[in-house]
Amino acid sequence: MRGLSGSSGGGGGLGDGDGPGRPVRSRRFRGGTAASGTALAGLVAFGLFGVGCSSGGTGTRDEGPAGSQPIAQITPRPSPSGTTPPVRRVDAVRLLKSDPKVGERVREGLRPCAGKAYPIDTSYGSMTGGRTADVVVNVMSCADSVSVGTYVYRADDDGSYKNVFTAEVPAVYGTIDRGDLVVTTQVYGSKDPLASPSGSEVVTYRWASDRFTEHDRVHNDFSRAVEGSDGELPVQAEPLETDPADEPARPDRN
């Protein structure tokens, strides 16, 4: 960059113009007489004075004080908007009651548990690429708080919502994970109590061709080894110390 600082020798000047304080390179005129050198120096000084006056009458350059340069200010660009669809709150209870895909058993159990609170979990997120965020509704039972149904609704252009996914099995629960629909279902054996399932199925769905398709499935088997131990881990037995005299004699041993 030019004009950052002045030079202590006779070569450099301030900036890249003819500002005041620039040393006169008298070595170019060593061949002339003293008088001509004095006259030439006077003319140069007069020329420098005229340049200083024409720049505003202050005798300094308009760029600022010596040794400084204007600092460029960078204005940060705003982050692109519109990548995340807006969230529009819905009445999940009314949405379920008007949905013909909701089973009769779930519809009959859709009632407040205490006061006016319904056993419903509602999540909003982008999964189908619509203009408005999708809605995931999980319906639970009041008696044991176990989810009995998972439903996904997609907003149409006219503002209405369409059911695009339904799962009505015991202990099913749907969530949104980075644009995917993840549905977890507890697996019960014939003698499993409600609080102790034998395992779980975790299925990941992705939106493609106007519907959800299975992308990944994980099966988990839960261990029964620590049941009835009140949360305490089994104590590991310490190894017994053996007497060398009790060890059997080896053929190669002296």
SERO-4910 file (N, C-alpha, C, O; in steps of 0.05 Angstrom, whole numbers):
BEGIN
 pado doro    nc1    nc2    nc3   cac1   cac2   cac3    cc1    cc2    cc3    oc1    oc2    oc3
  Met    A     17    -24      0      0      0      0     17     25      0     39     25     12
  Arg    A      9     46    -13     24     71    -15     15     90      6     -8     91     14
  Gly    A     34    106     16     27    128     34     22    119     62      8    133     76
  Leu    A     33     95     71     28     87     99     44    103    118     34    110    140
  Ser    A     70    109    112     86    124    130    108    138    114    113    131     92
  Gly    A    121    158    127    143    173    114    169    158    118    171    141    136
  Ser    A    189    165    102    215    153    104    234    172    117    232    196    113
  Ser    A    253    161    133    272    178    148    294    188    130    308    207    137
  Gly    A    298    175    106    319    183     88    310    204     69    289    216     73
  Gly    A    326    210     49    319    231     30    302    221      7    296    236    -11
  Gly    A    294    195      7    280    185    -17    250    187    -14    238    198    -32
  Gly    A    237    177      8    208    174      9    195    199     19    207    215     33
  Gly    A    170    204     12    154    226     21    128    216     33    124    192     33
  Leu    A    111    234     43     85    227     54     66    222     31     63    239     14
  Gly    A     52    200     31     32    194     11     45    190    -16     69    183    -18
  Asp    A     30    196    -37     41    193    -64     38    219    -79     41    219   -104
  Gly    A     33    242    -65     30    268    -78     53    286    -71     74    277    -62
  Asp    A     49    312    -74     69    332    -69     62    348    -44     61    372    -44
  Gly    A     57    334    -22     50    347      3     73    361     15     96    357      7
  Pro    A     68    378     35     89    394     48    107    375     63     99    353     71
  Gly    A    132    384     67    151    369     82    166    349     65    183    335     76
  Arg    A    161    348     39    175    330     22    203    341     16    205    363      7
  Pro    A    224    326     22    251    337     18    258    342    -11    249    327    -29
  Val    A    272    363    -15    280    370    -43    305    354    -50    325    355    -35
  Arg    A    304    339    -72    327    323    -79    348    340    -94    349    341   -118
  Ser    A    364    354    -77    384    373    -88    406    358   -103    422    371   -117
  Arg    A    410    332    -99    431    318   -112    428    318   -142    448    315   -156
  Arg    A    404    322   -152    400    323   -181    413    348   -194    418    349   -218
  Phe    A    418    368   -177    426    394   -187    454    401   -178    461    425   -177
  Arg    A    471    381   -173    498    387   -164    515    401   -186    533    415   -180
  Gly    A    507    397   -210    523    409   -232    517    438   -235    532    452   -250
  Gly    A    497    450   -223    490    478   -227    504    496   -207    519    486   -190
  Thr    A    501    521   -210    513    541   -192    497    543   -167    474    534   -166
  Ala    A    509    555   -147    494    559   -122    470    577   -125    449    573   -113
  Ala    A    473    597   -143    451    616   -147    428    603   -160    405    606   -152
  Ser    A    434    587   -181    412    574   -195    399    553   -177    375    549   -178
  Gly    A    415    540   -160    404    521   -141    386    535   -122    365    525   -114
  Thr    A    394    559   -112    377    574    -93    351    582   -107    330    581    -95
  Ala    A    353    592   -132    329    600   -146    310    577   -151    286    580   -148
  Leu    A    322    554   -158    305    531   -163    291    522   -138    268    514   -138
  Ala    A    306    523   -115    294    515    -90    271    534    -83    251    525    -72
  Gly    A    275    559    -89    253    578    -83    228    572    -99    206    574    -89
  Leu    A    233    566   -125    210    559   -143    195    534   -133    171    534   -133
  Val    A    211    514   -124    198    490   -114    182    495    -89    160    485    -86
  Ala    A    194    512    -71    179    519    -47    154    534    -53    133    529    -41
  Phe    A    155    552    -73    132    567    -80    110    549    -92     87    552    -87
  Gly    A    120    529   -108    101    510   -120     88    493    -99     64    488   -100
  Leu    A    103    484    -79     92    469    -57     72    485    -41     51    475    -33
  Phe    A     78    511    -37     59    528    -22     33    530    -37     12    530    -25
  Gly    A     35    533    -64     11    536    -80     -6    511    -79    -31    512    -78
  Val    A      7    487    -80     -8    462    -78    -22    459    -51    -45    450    -50
  Gly    A     -8    468    -30    -21    467     -4    -45    485     -2    -65    477     11
  Cys    A    -44    508    -14    -66    526    -13    -90    516    -29   -113    519    -21
  Ser    A    -84    503    -52   -105    494    -69   -120    470    -57   -143    465    -65
  Ser    A   -108    456    -38   -121    433    -26   -140    440     -3   -151    422      9
  Gly    A   -143    466      2   -162    474     22   -152    495     40   -166    505     58
  Gly    A   -127    504     36   -116    526     51   -104    518     78    -96    536     93
  Thr    A   -103    493     84    -93    484    110    -64    477    109    -51    474    130
  Gly    A    -53    474     85    -26    466     83    -21    436     86      2    428     84
  Thr    A    -41    420     91    -39    391     93    -57    379     72    -75    392     62
  Arg    A    -53    353     67    -69    339     47    -96    332     59   -100    330     83
  Asp    A   -115    327     41   -142    321     50   -145    293     61   -166    287     73
  Glu    A   -125    275     56   -128    248     65   -127    246     96   -136    226    107
  Gly    A   -116    265    109   -114    264    138    -86    270    147    -69    279    131
  Pro    A    -80    267    173    -53    273    183    -33    254    172    -39    233    161
  Ala    A     -7    263    175     15    247    164     16    220    178     11    217    202
  Gly    A     22    199    161     25    172    172     -1    157    176     -1    136    187
  Ser    A    -24    168    167    -50    155    171    -64    152    145    -59    167    126
  Gln    A    -82    132    143    -98    127    119   -126    123    128   -131    113    150
  Pro    A   -146    129    111   -174    124    118   -178     94    122   -168     78    106
  Ile    A   -193     86    142   -199     58    149   -225     50    135   -246     63    139
  Ala    A   -224     29    120   -247     19    106   -266      5    126   -257    -12    141
  Gln    A   -291     13    125   -311      0    143   -326    -21    127   -338    -15    107
  Ile    A   -326    -45    138   -339    -68    124   -367    -72    137   -369    -76    161
  Thr    A   -387    -70    121   -414    -73    130   -422   -103    127   -423   -113    105
  Pro    A   -428   -117    149   -435   -145    146   -460   -149    130   -480   -134    133
  Arg    A   -460   -170    114   -484   -176     98   -505   -190    115   -498   -207    131
  Pro    A   -529   -183    112   -550   -197    127   -552   -226    118   -549   -232     95
  Ser    A   -558   -244    137   -561   -272    131   -585   -276    113   -605   -262    116
  Pro    A   -584   -295     94   -607   -299     76   -632   -308     92   -630   -325    109
  Ser    A   -653   -296     85   -678   -302     99   -695   -320     81   -690   -323     57
  Gly    A   -715   -332     93   -734   -349     78   -725   -378     76   -740   -393     64
  Thr    A   -703   -385     89   -694   -413     88   -711   -430    107   -714   -454    101
  Thr    A   -721   -419    128   -738   -434    147   -767   -424    144   -772   -401    146
  Pro    A   -785   -443    140   -813   -434    136   -824   -423    162   -816   -432    184
  Pro    A   -842   -404    161   -854   -393    185   -871   -413    200   -883   -431    188
  Val    A   -873   -409    226   -890   -427    243   -917   -414    247   -919   -391    255
  Arg    A   -938   -429    240   -965   -420    245   -978   -439    265   -982   -463    259
  Arg    A   -985   -428    288   -997   -445    309  -1024   -455    300  -1039   -442    287
  Val    A  -1030   -480    308  -1055   -493    301  -1069   -502    326  -1057   -505    347
  Asp    A  -1095   -506    323  -1111   -518    344  -1110   -549    339  -1125   -560    323
  Ala    A  -1091   -562    354  -1087   -590    349  -1111   -607    355  -1116   -627    341
  Val    A  -1127   -600    375  -1150   -616    382  -1171   -614    360  -1182   -635    352
  Arg    A  -1176   -591    350  -1195   -588    327  -1184   -602    302  -1200   -613    287
  Leu    A  -1158   -601    298  -1146   -614    275  -1151   -644    276  -1157   -657    256
  Leu    A  -1147   -656    300  -1151   -685    303  -1180   -693    300  -1187   -713    288
  Lys    A  -1198   -677    312  -1226   -684    312  -1238   -682    284  -1257   -696    278
  Ser    A  -1227   -665    267  -1237   -663    239  -1222   -680    220  -1228   -679    196
  Asp    A  -1203   -697    229  -1187   -714    212  -1200   -741    210  -1202   -755    230
  Pro    A  -1209   -750    187  -1221   -777    184  -1201   -799    187  -1209   -822    192
  Lys    A  -1175   -794    186  -1155   -815    189  -1149   -822    218  -1136   -841    224
  Val    A  -1159   -806    237  -1156   -812    265  -1176   -834    272  -1200   -832    267
  Gly    A  -1165   -855    285  -1182   -878    292  -1203   -871    313  -1200   -852    328
  Glu    A  -1223   -888    313  -1245   -884    332  -1237   -886    361  -1246   -871    378
  Arg    A  -1219   -904    367  -1209   -908    394  -1194   -883    404  -1198   -875    427
  Val    A  -1177   -872    387  -1162   -848    394  -1181   -824    397  -1178   -808    414
  Arg    A  -1201   -823    379  -1219   -800    380  -1236   -801    405  -1242   -780    417
  Glu    A  -1244   -825    414  -1260   -827    439  -1244   -819    463  -1255   -808    482
  Gly    A  -1218   -826    463  -1202   -819    486  -1190   -791    485  -1176   -783    504
  Leu    A  -1197   -776    465  -1187   -749    463  -1204   -730    479  -1223   -718    469
  Arg    A  -1197   -728    505  -1212   -711    523  -1193   -699    544  -1171   -711    548
  Pro    A  -1200   -678    557  -1181   -666    576  -1176   -684    600  -1194   -699    609
  Cys    A  -1151   -684    609  -1144   -700    632  -1150   -686    658  -1161   -698    677
  Ala    A  -1143   -660    659  -1148   -644    683  -1155   -616    674  -1139   -603    660
  Gly    A  -1178   -607    682  -1187   -581    673  -1192   -580    643  -1209   -595    633
  Lys    A  -1177   -562    629  -1181   -560    600  -1156   -570    585  -1154   -565    561
  Ala    A  -1137   -582    599  -1112   -591    586  -1116   -618    573  -1124   -638    586
  Tyr    A  -1110   -619    547  -1111   -645    532  -1084   -658    533  -1063   -645    533
  Pro    A  -1083   -685    532  -1057   -699    532  -1045   -700    504  -1044   -721    491
  Ile    A  -1036   -677    495  -1026   -674    467   -999   -660    468   -997   -639    481
  Asp    A   -980   -670    453   -955   -656    448   -954   -648    419   -960   -664    401
  Thr    A   -947   -623    414   -946   -612    387   -919   -601    380   -907   -586    396
  Ser    A   -908   -608    357   -882   -598    348   -884   -586    320   -901   -595    304
  Tyr    A   -868   -566    315   -868   -552    289   -840   -553    277   -820   -550    291
  Gly    A   -839   -558    251   -813   -559    238   -816   -564    208   -837   -570    198
  Ser    A   -793   -561    194   -793   -565    165   -785   -593    158   -762   -601    164
  Met    A   -803   -608    145   -797   -635    136   -805   -639    107   -791   -654     92
  Thr    A   -826   -627     98   -837   -632     71   -831   -609     51   -839   -611     28
  Gly    A   -817   -588     60   -811   -567     42   -833   -548     36   -833   -534     15
  Gly    A   -854   -547     53   -876   -530     48   -870   -501     56   -850   -495     68
  Arg    A   -889   -483     49   -885   -455     55   -889   -449     85   -879   -429     95
  Thr    A   -903   -467     99   -908   -464    127   -898   -489    141   -898   -511    130
  Ala    A   -889   -486    166   -877   -509    181   -898   -531    184   -922   -527    187
  Asp    A   -887   -556    182   -904   -579    187   -910   -582    216   -897   -571    233
  Val    A   -931   -598    222   -940   -602    249   -940   -632    256   -952   -648    241
  Val    A   -927   -639    278   -927   -666    289   -943   -666    315   -937   -651    333
  Val    A   -964   -683    316   -981   -685    340   -979   -713    351   -983   -733    337
  Asn    A   -973   -715    377   -973   -740    392   -996   -740    412   -997   -722    429
  Val    A  -1013   -760    411  -1035   -762    429  -1029   -784    450  -1021   -806    443
  Met    A  -1032   -777    476  -1026   -795    498  -1052   -801    514  -1072   -787    511
  Ser    A  -1050   -822    530  -1072   -829    547  -1069   -815    574  -1047   -811    583
  Cys    A  -1092   -808    586  -1091   -795    612  -1083   -813    634  -1071   -804    654
  Ala    A  -1089   -839    632  -1084   -857    654  -1055   -862    659  -1045   -861    681
  Asp    A  -1040   -868    637  -1012   -875    640   -993   -858    624   -969   -863    624
  Ser    A  -1002   -837    611   -986   -819    595   -970   -833    573   -948   -824    566
  Val    A   -981   -854    562   -968   -869    540   -980   -859    514  -1005   -857    511
  Ser    A   -963   -852    495   -973   -843    469   -986   -865    454   -976   -887    452
  Val    A  -1010   -859    443  -1025   -879    429  -1028   -872    399  -1039   -888    384
  Gly    A  -1018   -849    391  -1020   -842    362  -1002   -819    355   -998   -800    371
  Thr    A   -990   -820    331   -973   -799    321   -983   -791    293   -989   -808    277
  Tyr    A   -985   -764    289   -997   -754    264   -980   -731    254   -970   -715    270
  Val    A   -977   -729    228   -962   -707    215   -981   -693    195   -994   -706    179
  Tyr    A   -981   -667    197   -998   -650    180   -981   -631    164   -963   -618    175
  Arg    A   -988   -629    139   -974   -611    120   -993   -589    111  -1016   -595    104
  Ala    A   -983   -564    111  -1000   -542    103  -1002   -540     73   -982   -541     59
  Asp    A  -1027   -537     63  -1031   -532     35  -1029   -502     28  -1028   -486     46
  Asp    A  -1030   -496      2  -1028   -468     -6  -1052   -452      3  -1050   -428      7
  Asp    A  -1075   -465      6  -1099   -450     14  -1101   -446     45  -1121   -435     54
  Gly    A  -1081   -455     60  -1081   -452     89  -1092   -475    105  -1089   -476    129
  Ser    A  -1103   -495     91  -1113   -519    105  -1090   -538    110  -1069   -535     98
  Tyr    A  -1095   -558    127  -1075   -578    133  -1084   -606    124  -1108   -613    126
  Lys    A  -1065   -621    114  -1070   -648    104  -1054   -668    120  -1030   -664    125
  Asn    A  -1067   -690    127  -1054   -712    141  -1036   -727    122  -1046   -738    102
  Val    A  -1010   -728    127   -991   -741    109   -977   -765    123   -961   -779    111
  Phe    A   -983   -769    149   -972   -792    163   -989   -799    188   -998   -781    202
  Thr    A   -994   -825    192  -1009   -834    215   -997   -860    226   -991   -878    210
  Ala    A   -994   -861    252   -985   -885    266  -1000   -888    292   -997   -872    310
  Glu    A  -1017   -908    293  -1034   -913    317  -1028   -940    329  -1041   -960    324
  Val    A  -1007   -941    345   -999   -965    360   -991   -956    388   -985   -933    392
  Pro    A   -992   -975    407   -985   -967    435   -956   -958    437   -938   -969    424
  Ala    A   -951   -938    453   -925   -927    459   -909   -919    434   -886   -927    430
  Val    A   -922   -903    417   -909   -892    393   -906   -862    398   -923   -849    409
  Tyr    A   -883   -851    388   -879   -823    392   -862   -813    368   -841   -825    361
  Gly    A   -870   -790    356   -857   -778    334   -843   -752    340   -854   -736    355
  Thr    A   -820   -748    329   -805   -723    333   -793   -714    306   -792   -729    287
  Ile    A   -784   -689    306   -771   -678    282   -741   -676    288   -733   -664    308
  Asp    A   -725   -687    271   -696   -687    275   -682   -679    249   -679   -695    231
  Arg    A   -674   -653    248   -659   -642    225   -672   -648    198   -660   -657    179
  Gly    A   -698   -643    198   -713   -646    173   -724   -673    168   -738   -678    148
  Asp    A   -719   -692    186   -730   -720    183   -751   -725    205   -751   -712    226
  Leu    A   -769   -743    199   -788   -752    218   -778   -778    231   -773   -797    218
  Val    A   -775   -777    258   -765   -800    272   -787   -810    290   -797   -796    307
  Val    A   -795   -835    286   -817   -848    301   -805   -871    318   -793   -889    307
  Thr    A   -809   -869    344   -800   -889    363   -824   -904    374   -843   -893    383
  Thr    A   -822   -931    373   -843   -948    383   -831   -968    403   -812   -981    397
  Gln    A   -843   -969    427   -834   -988    447   -845  -1016    439   -867  -1019    430
  Val    A   -828  -1036    444   -835  -1064    437   -840  -1079    463   -823  -1079    481
  Tyr    A   -863  -1092    465   -871  -1106    489   -874  -1136    484   -884  -1144    463
  Gly    A   -865  -1152    503   -869  -1180    502   -896  -1187    514   -910  -1170    524
  Ser    A   -903  -1213    514   -929  -1221    525   -931  -1217    555   -954  -1213    565
  Lys    A   -909  -1216    569   -910  -1213    598   -897  -1187    607   -891  -1183    631
  Asp    A   -892  -1169    589   -878  -1144    596   -898  -1125    609   -919  -1120    598
  Pro    A   -891  -1113    632   -908  -1092    643   -904  -1066    626   -886  -1064    610
  Leu    A   -922  -1048    630   -922  -1023    614   -897  -1007    618   -888   -994    599
  Ala    A   -886  -1008    642   -863   -992    648   -837  -1005    639   -815   -993    641
  Ser    A   -838  -1030    630   -813  -1045    623   -816  -1059    597   -821  -1083    596
  Pro    A   -813  -1044    574   -815  -1057    548   -790  -1074    543   -769  -1070    555
  Ser    A   -792  -1092    525   -770  -1110    517   -750  -1096    499   -727  -1104    498
  Gly    A   -758  -1075    485   -741  -1062    466   -755  -1038    453   -776  -1029    462
  Ser    A   -743  -1029    431   -755  -1006    417   -747  -1008    388   -726  -1019    381
  Glu    A   -764   -996    371   -759   -993    342   -758   -963    336   -777   -948    342
  Val    A   -736   -954    325   -732   -926    317   -730   -924    287   -711   -934    275
  Val    A   -750   -912    274   -752   -911    245   -750   -882    237   -764   -865    247
  Thr    A   -732   -877    218   -728   -850    207   -742   -848    179   -736   -865    162
  Tyr    A   -759   -829    176   -773   -825    150   -764   -798    137   -758   -779    151
  Arg    A   -763   -799    111   -757   -775     95   -778   -770     74   -790   -788     63
  Trp    A   -782   -744     69   -803   -736     50   -792   -739     21   -772   -727     15
  Ala    A   -806   -754      5   -799   -757    -23   -823   -765    -39   -839   -782    -30
  Ser    A   -827   -753    -62   -849   -759    -80   -876   -755    -66   -894   -772    -68
  Asp    A   -878   -733    -50   -903   -726    -37   -912   -746    -16   -936   -749    -10
  Arg    A   -893   -760     -4   -900   -778     18   -874   -784     34   -852   -780     25
  Phe    A   -878   -795     58   -856   -803     75   -848   -832     68   -865   -850     66
  Thr    A   -822   -836     64   -812   -863     59   -791   -869     80   -776   -852     90
  Glu    A   -789   -895     87   -770   -904    108   -742   -901     98   -735   -910     76
  His    A   -726   -888    114   -697   -884    107   -678   -900    125   -658   -909    115
  Asp    A   -685   -904    150   -667   -919    168   -684   -931    190   -705   -921    198
  Arg    A   -675   -955    200   -689   -968    222   -668   -980    241   -649   -992    233
  Val    A   -673   -975    267   -655   -985    288   -673  -1000    308   -693   -990    318
  His    A   -664  -1025    315   -678  -1041    335   -661  -1043    360   -637  -1049    358
  Asn    A   -672  -1038    383   -658  -1040    408   -671  -1061    426   -695  -1061    429
  Asp    A   -655  -1079    437   -664  -1098    457   -654  -1089    485   -630  -1084    489
  Phe    A   -673  -1087    503   -666  -1078    530   -658  -1101    548   -669  -1123    546
  Ser    A   -638  -1097    565   -628  -1118    582   -646  -1121    606   -658  -1102    616
  Arg    A   -648  -1146    616   -664  -1153    640   -645  -1161    663   -654  -1170    684
  Ala    A   -619  -1157    659   -600  -1167    679   -602  -1153    706   -596  -1165    726
  Val    A   -609  -1128    706   -609  -1112    731   -637  -1108    742   -640  -1091    760
  Glu    A   -657  -1122    733   -684  -1119    743   -685  -1129    772   -673  -1150    778
  Gly    A   -698  -1115    789   -701  -1123    817   -678  -1116    835   -677  -1125    858
  Ser    A   -658  -1102    824   -634  -1095    840   -636  -1067    852   -617  -1057    864
  Asp    A   -659  -1053    848   -663  -1026    859   -642  -1007    848   -634   -989    863
  Gly    A   -634  -1011    824   -615   -992    812   -586   -997    820   -568   -983    810
  Glu    A   -580  -1017    837   -553  -1022    845   -540  -1042    827   -552  -1062    819
  Leu    A   -515  -1037    820   -501  -1056    803   -491  -1079    819   -485  -1076    842
  Pro    A   -489  -1103    807   -479  -1126    821   -450  -1123    830   -434  -1111    816
  Val    A   -444  -1133    854   -418  -1130    865   -400  -1151    853   -407  -1175    853
  Gln    A   -377  -1143    843   -358  -1161    831   -342  -1175    853   -330  -1162    870
  Ala    A   -340  -1202    851   -325  -1217    871   -295  -1213    867   -286  -1212    844
  Glu    A   -281  -1211    889   -252  -1207    888   -239  -1234    882   -249  -1255    892
  Pro    A   -217  -1235    867   -203  -1260    861   -191  -1272    886   -180  -1258    903
  Leu    A   -193  -1299    889   -182  -1312    912   -152  -1316    909   -142  -1320    887
  Glu    A   -138  -1313    932   -109  -1317    932   -103  -1347    935   -115  -1360    953
  Thr    A    -85  -1358    919    -79  -1386    920    -51  -1390    931    -33  -1374    928
  Asp    A    -48  -1413    945    -22  -1420    956     -6  -1434    935    -16  -1453    922
  Pro    A     20  -1426    931     36  -1440    910     39  -1469    915     43  -1485    896
  Ala    A     36  -1478    940     39  -1507    946     15  -1523    935     17  -1547    930
  Asp    A     -8  -1509    932    -31  -1523    922    -32  -1526    892    -49  -1540    881
  Glu    A    -14  -1512    878    -14  -1514    849     -3  -1541    840     15  -1551    853
  Pro    A    -14  -1552    819     -4  -1578    809     24  -1575    798     31  -1555    786
  Ala    A     40  -1596    802     68  -1596    792     68  -1598    762     53  -1612    750
  Arg    A     87  -1583    750     90  -1583    721    114  -1600    714    133  -1602    729
  Pro    A    113  -1614    691    134  -1632    683    161  -1618    680    182  -1630    685
  Asp    A    161  -1594    670    186  -1580    665    195  -1563    688    214  -1547    685
  Arg    A    183  -1567    712    190  -1551    735    211  -1565    752    207  -1589    757
  Asn    A    232  -1552    760    253  -1564    777    244  -1566    806    259  -1576    823
***
